[in-house]
Amino acid sequence: MSEDPAALLHKLILRISAISCWRSRRGAKILLNMTTTETHASTIRVLVAKLGLDGHDRGAKVVSRILRDAGMEVIYTGLYKTPAQVVNAAIQEDVDVIGVSLLSGSHVPLFRELRKCLREHQAEHIFVVAGGVIPEQDYEPLRECGVDVIIPQEARAELIVSTIAELVAARGRI
C-alpha cells in the first residue's frame, strides 16, 4: 500500500532539515546532523527577540534560521521591542521559549523587566534564554533575574539547538 503524498512530503522535509550545512566564522564547512532532535524539535516554539535599543540583529536572524532548520517553529519579533511587547507576543504565539539576543550591554535591567512582565501575565512557564555579547561576570545576575540559560556568542549551532531542546524536554513539554 502506498503512502499518502502529504506524508511522503513531510518525511522528505524532515530529512532535508535534519542535515544542514553551516559555515563557521572561519568559513569552514561543518556538517550538522540533527536527527536526534528532529522528532522533538518539531513541537518546540521559540520567540526570538531584540530588546531595547540594540540595533544589531544579524545574530538573532542566524539563530532563528538555525532553530528553524532544526524543525522548531520560530517567531522573530524584529528590532527595538520592549519587554512588555515581547511577553505579549510570546503569550499570543503560545511559545515554549523566549530567546533574546543582546549586544547593547543593558542586558541585566532588560531581563529583569522581562521576567517582571512574565510574572505579571502569569507566563513564568515560558523559558528565557539569553545570547549575544554577555560578559561572564553578568551570568550570575542574569540567572538571578530569571534567565534559564545563557548561550555564549561563540556557541555552535548544535549547542544552541540541543540546549533549547533539552530545556523544553526537561519540563516534559515534548
C-alpha positions in Angstrom: 0.0 0.0 0.0 1.5 3.4 -1.0 1.9 6.2 1.5 -0.1 9.4 1.3 1.7 12.0 -0.8 1.5 14.6 2.1 3.1 12.1 4.5 5.9 11.4 2.0 6.5 15.2 1.5 6.6 15.6 5.3 9.2 12.9 5.7 11.3 14.4 2.9 11.1 17.9 4.5 12.2 16.4 7.9 15.1 14.6 6.2 16.2 17.7 4.4 16.0 19.8 7.6 17.8 17.1 9.6 21.0 17.5 7.7 22.1 21.1 7.2 25.4 22.6 6.1 26.6 25.6 8.0 29.6 27.8 7.7 31.6 28.6 10.8 33.0 32.1 11.5 36.2 31.0 9.7 34.4 29.7 6.6 35.0 26.0 7.2 32.0 23.8 6.3 30.5 21.9 9.2 28.0 19.1 8.6 25.4 19.1 11.2 23.3 16.0 11.7 20.2 16.9 13.8 18.3 13.7 13.5 18.3 13.3 17.3 16.3 16.5 17.8 14.2 16.1 14.7 11.3 14.4 16.3 11.3 16.6 19.4 12.1 19.9 17.7 9.0 20.0 15.6 6.9 20.8 18.6 9.1 23.5 20.1 8.0 27.1 19.6 10.6 29.8 20.1 10.2 33.6 20.0 13.5 35.3 19.1 13.6 38.9 20.2 15.8 42.0 20.3 15.1 44.1 23.4 15.7 47.8 23.9 17.7 50.0 21.5 20.1 47.3 20.3 20.0 47.6 16.5 22.3 44.6 15.7 20.1 41.8 14.5 22.3 39.6 12.4 23.0 37.1 15.2 19.3 36.9 16.0 18.5 36.1 12.4 21.2 33.5 12.2 19.9 31.8 15.4 16.4 32.0 14.1 17.5 30.2 10.9 19.4 27.6 12.9 16.3 26.8 15.0 14.0 26.8 12.1 16.3 24.4 10.1 16.3 22.1 13.2 12.5 21.9 12.9 11.4 24.4 15.5 8.8 26.9 14.9 10.4 30.4 15.2 8.8 33.8 15.5 11.2 36.7 15.2 9.9 40.0 16.7 12.3 42.4 15.0 14.2 45.2 16.5 13.6 47.7 19.3 11.0 45.7 21.3 10.1 46.4 24.9 9.9 43.5 27.4 6.1 44.0 27.6 5.8 43.7 23.8 8.0 40.5 23.8 5.9 38.9 26.6 2.6 39.8 24.8 3.9 38.3 21.6 5.1 35.2 23.4 1.7 34.7 25.0 -0.2 35.3 21.8 2.1 32.8 19.9 2.0 30.2 22.8 5.8 29.8 22.7 7.9 27.5 24.9 11.0 29.7 24.9 11.8 33.4 24.6 15.3 33.8 23.2 16.8 37.2 23.5 19.9 38.3 21.7 21.7 41.3 23.1 24.8 43.3 22.3 23.9 46.6 23.9 25.3 46.0 27.4 21.9 46.7 29.1 21.0 43.0 29.5 20.6 42.9 33.3 17.9 45.6 33.6 16.1 44.4 30.4 16.0 40.8 31.6 14.8 41.9 35.0 11.9 43.8 33.3 11.2 40.8 31.0 10.9 38.5 34.0 8.6 41.0 35.8 6.3 41.2 32.7 6.2 37.3 32.5 5.2 37.2 36.2 2.5 39.9 35.8 1.0 37.9 32.9 1.2 34.5 34.8 3.5 33.3 32.0 6.5 32.2 34.1 6.3 28.8 32.5 7.9 30.3 29.4 11.7 29.7 29.4 14.0 32.6 28.9 17.3 32.1 27.0 19.9 34.8 26.7 22.5 35.1 24.0 24.8 37.6 22.4 27.7 39.6 23.8 27.3 39.0 27.6 30.4 39.2 29.9 30.8 36.1 32.2 30.6 38.3 35.3 27.0 39.1 34.3 25.9 35.4 34.2 25.0 35.2 37.9 23.0 38.5 37.9 21.1 37.2 34.8 20.3 33.9 36.5 19.0 35.9 39.5 16.8 37.8 37.1 15.2 34.6 35.9 17.2 33.7 32.8 17.1 29.9 32.4 20.1 29.5 30.1 22.8 31.8 28.8 24.3 30.7 25.4 27.7 32.4 24.7 28.2 34.2 21.4 30.7 31.6 20.2 28.3 28.7 20.6 27.9 26.4 17.6 24.6 25.6 16.0 24.3 22.1 17.5 24.8 23.5 21.1 22.0 26.1 20.5 19.6 23.5 19.2 20.4 20.9 21.8 20.3 23.4 24.7 16.8 24.5 23.8 15.5 21.0 23.1 16.9 19.7 26.4 15.4 22.7 28.3 12.0 22.1 27.0 12.2 18.3 27.3 13.3 18.7 31.0 9.9 20.1 31.8 8.2 17.3 30.0 6.7 19.6 27.3 8.0 17.4 24.4 
